[in-house]
Amino acid sequence: MRRVFVWVGLALVAAGCAADPYSKLETATPMLSAEQMAELQKTAKTPEELGIQMRVTEISAAFAGVNVVEAPENVTLPLVEIPTDKPHEPGGLYRAPVVLATVNGKTNVRLLLDSGSNRNLFGYTLARALDIPTIAGLKPMTGMGIGGAVDNYGALVPSVQIGSIALQKTVAIIGPDAQVLGVTRGSQVMLLGVNALRSLSYLTIDYLHGKVIFGAHDAYLPDDTLPVLTTAPLRWFGELPAVDITIDGRNPVPCILDTGGDYGMLVPRLRAIELGYWKPGKNDPLSVNGGVGGASLATGYVIKQAKVGDATFTRIPARTALIGPEAAGGQVFLGNTILRRYRVTFDFQHSTLWLER
């Protein structure tokens, strides 16, 4: 299988922080140093040198000849063990779905399959170690994520090899190391958004058996040894995979699936008020809400019940960020604390989410 994305877009500017009474409490977000920015600019290559085409406007850039995927056959790889605080629970050995890949000719590079990111991301240190070139002619791009906004530089990854599957000329961004170190307990990884794999038939992250299956052509077939099975229609919200979720019996709302997020559920402020889990000015327990944008103040609580398809989750640890911009413009997110209890399949061919256990 081979797919070329024609004129792939990359936003250069994102919305600013919303004004609210807590905004003065927002913590500093990670930044590249002046020396690091100078080094990235010094080693940048032109689109012609990289063998791609580029069109740039004031707010965006578009590329052609990029994101080529070749998938001759299915690939199964073991998950890298990154234990949670409860390693004996289902999926407890896999705080995040990480596999080993070959990136730009360098072997055993940790690759984090992050469905909560619509961009492919490197920290500065790993990008330099792998000789990942930035793209000349691009100004810094502001990425929005949990914790705030971070400036990153557009880059092109010549090759990512996942078994026999090859991703060539993959568009990515390079930013501060802090963006990628939190969920992996300090190890360098490349974050690969699952939207980069949508030309495959399916992607299965099997936390229960410690493996990932990249389905090249064949239709997905469930594991008949697992008795519990549910499916839900899968759609894409700004290149992020989403399903409908019902919280405490209320009307269904869109919910983004975040395999890269080490939390149960992230609920935006307006939704948390509507559900009765948070009230502005209420003296709730506070915590530090960490993500690619650094850290900000959040309040935590436990959601009684939520449902996706026929799957019911109870007593879900949840949090609401009290300051700064909200991820994906204020959507509900379901994180890996819940997802890793299942064999999770993104069935790209049939636009279906499968949950098995």
N, C-alpha and C positions, 0 to 999 in steps of 0.2 A: 504494500500500500504506500502510495506517495501522494502527498498533498502540499500544494504551495498556496499560501495565503496571499492574495493580491491586495496590495495597499492596506497593510495592517496599520492601525492607528495607535498613537501613544500620546496621551494628553500631557501638555507641558505645564499647565496651571490648574490648580484645584481650588475649590471654594475655601474661603477663610473661616476662622473660628467664629461660631455663633456667639453673640453677646449674651451673657447670663450672669447672675449674681455670684457664681462660683469661679468665674474666669480668672480672677487674680490668683487663684490657688493652683493653677496648672503648672506642672513641673517642666523643667527644661527638656527639650527633645534632643535626640542625638544629632550631632553635626560632624561633617568631615572637616578636618583641619585645613588651613590654607595650604600647607605643604602637600597634603593628600590631593586636594583639588588641583593643584599645579601639576602633580605627577600624572593624574588622570588626563589632563589636557595635553600634557607633553607627549603621551603615548597614544593619543587618539588617532584613528585612521579615517580617511574620507570614505564616503559610500562607494566611490569607484574602486578604492583599494580593497574594500570588503566584498566587492562583487554584488552590490545591491543598489536599488534606486531609492531616493528619498525626496519627499516634498515637505517643506516646513512652512507653517504659518505662525502667527503671533501666539497661538494657544495650543497648537498640536503639531505632530509630525506623522507622516504616513510613509510606509515602506513597501516596496515590492521586491520579490525574489527572496523572501525570508520565510522562516518557520516551515521548513520542508521536513515532512515526516515520512520515513521509510520503515514499514513494518512487515517483513516477510512471514513472520510466524508469531504465535503466542510466546510470551516470556514470563517465567515465574522466578521471582527473586525472594530471598529471605529478608524479613524486616530486621533492621539493626536494633538491638535491645537498648532501650533508654528507659529504665524502670521508673514507674510512678512511686508515690509514697505507699501504695498498696499493691505490691507486685504480685500477690497471690490471687487478686481478683481477676475476672475475665478481662483480658487485654491489658492487664496491669504492667506487663513488661515493655509496653510500647507507648511512651508518653506522647510520641508523635510518629507518624509513618515515614520512616527514613530507610532508603535502600542505598546500595553502593553502585556508582556508575562511573563511566570514564568520560571526563569532561576536557575537551581540548587536548586530548591525548594523554591526560594524567589519570591514572587508575585509582580506584578506591576512594572516590570523592563522594561524600555524603550528600544525598539528594532528598530533600524533604518535599513530599507530595502534599501541597497546601491548597485545599479547595477554597480556603477563605481569602486567597490572593488572586487577583486577575493580572498580576505581573510576575515575571521571573526575576528573582532578586539575589544579589551577592552582597555580602559584606566586603569592605575594601580589602582586607587582608587576604581573603580567599581569592578574590578577583585578581589581585596582583600575582599571587602564587601560581595561578592558572593562566596567566598572560591573556586575560580577557580584555580585548580592546574596547575603549569607548568610541562613540561615533562623533567625528568632528562635525562642527556646525550646529550642535544642539546646545541649548542653554539648560541649566538644571531643571529637573522636573519635581514638582511638589507632590509627594505621595501622601495620601490620607490613610490613617490606620488607627487601631486602638491605641490611645495615648496621645495622639496629635498628628502633626504634619512634619514630614522630613524631606529635605532636598536630596535628590538622587541624580545620577548621570546615566544617560542612555548608552547602552552597550550592545555588542553583538557576540554571541557565543558561537564560534565556528562549528563545534560539534559536541553533542551529548549522546553517548552510546549507552543504552540500557539493554544489556544482553545483545540480541540481534536487531533491536529497534534503534534506529538512528534519527536524531533530531539535528538538523543542520541549519546554520544561520539563524539561530533562535534570538529574538529580540529580548533584552533583559535590562535591568537597571543595577547600578552599583551605588551603595550608600554606606553609612556608618556601620561598623561591626555590631553595635548593640542591637540593631534591628533583627539579627538572626540568631543571637546567642541565648536568648531567654528560654525558649521552649526546649532546646536541646542540651540544657545544662552546660553551656559554655563551649560546645564544639562547633566548629565552622561547618556550615552547610550551604548548598545552593537551594533556594526556595523555588520550586517549580509549580506554578499554578496548574490545576488539573485541566483548565481550559486549553492548555497547550497540547493536550492529548486527545482532544475531541474527535480527531479523524480516526482514532482507533474504534473498535467495536465496543469495548467496555474496559473499565478499570476496576479491579477488585482489591480492596485492602482488607485482608483476612487477619484481623487482630487475634482471633481465636486460635489460629494455627501458625501465626508468625510469618506470613508471606504476603506478597503482592503479585497479582496476575495482570499482565497487560495483554488484553485480548485483541489480536490483530484483525481478524476477519469473521470468525465464527460468532454466532449468536450466543449470548450468555445463558448458561444453564445453572440453576441453583444446586447447592450441595445437598444431596438427598440424605446425608447423615445428620443434618441439623433440623430439628423438629419445628422450630419457630421461624416463620417466614412472613414478611409483609412487603408490599410494594407501594410506591407512591409516584405520581407523575412528577417528572423532573423538568424544570425549566431553568433558564439562565437570566440572572438579574445583573446586568452590567458585567457579563462574563463570569459571574459567580453562580454556582449551582444552588438552586433553591427548591423547596417543597412547601406545601401548605402545612401549618402546624396549628393545632387547637390547644389553647392553654386554659385550664380550669373550665372547660366546657363552653368557652366563648366562641364567637365566629372565627373560622380559620383565617390566619394571616400568613403572608410569605415569610419563610425562614431560610436563611442562608446556611449551608452546611460548611463547617470550618474544621477540616481535619488538622489544620496547623494551630488551632487554639486550645490551650490547656485549661479549659473551663467547662462548665456545664451549659449555661445559657447566658447570652448577653441580651439584655432587654433595653430598648431605648427609653428615654425619660417619659415621653408622652404615653407610651404603652404601659410602662410600669405604674404610672399614675392611674390609668384606666383600669388596670387589673387590681389595684389596691395594694400593691407591694411597696410603693414608695410615695411619699408626699413631700413636696418642697418645704424645707425648714424642719422636717421631722428629725428627731434625734436618733437616727439609725446608726448601727455599727458602720464604721468607715474602713476602707482598705485602699491599697494602692493597686490601681488597675493598669497592668503592664501590657505593652504591645509594641509593634514596630515603631510607633511614634514616641516611645519613651514610657512615661507613667503619668497617671492622673488620679484624682480622687474618685472613689467609687463607693457605693453602698451595696452590701450583700444581703441576700435573703434566700429562702428556700421556696421554690414553686411547688405547689401541691401535686399537680398532674399536667402532663402534656401528651398529645397524641400526634403521631405521624403515620398515616395509613392506619393499619391495625396495631401498630406498636404503641404501647403505653409506657411512658416514663413517669416515675413518681419521685417525689422529694428531690427535685433537681436543684443543685447549687447554682444560683443565678446572681447576676450583679448588674448594676446600672451605673454608667459613668456620669458623674455629677458636673463635670466641667469639659469645656472644649468641644470640638466637633465629634459627632457620633459616626461610627463606622458605617460605610455604605449609605450615608445620608439618613441614618436612623432606622435600621432594620433589625429584626430579631435574628440572632445567630445561635446555632446549635453547635457546641464545641466538642472536642475530642474526649472529654471526660465521659460523655454519653456515647459517642460514636464508637469508641474503642471496645465497648462491650459486645460489638456485633461484627459479623462479616459484612462489610459495606461495599456495595457495587454501584458504580456510576455506569449505567447502561446507556451509552451515548447513542447507540443504534436505534433504540426504542424509547429514548427520553424517559427512562424509568430509574428510580432509586430502589435497590433491593437491600433489605435488612434481614439478616439470618443469624440465628444462634441456637 
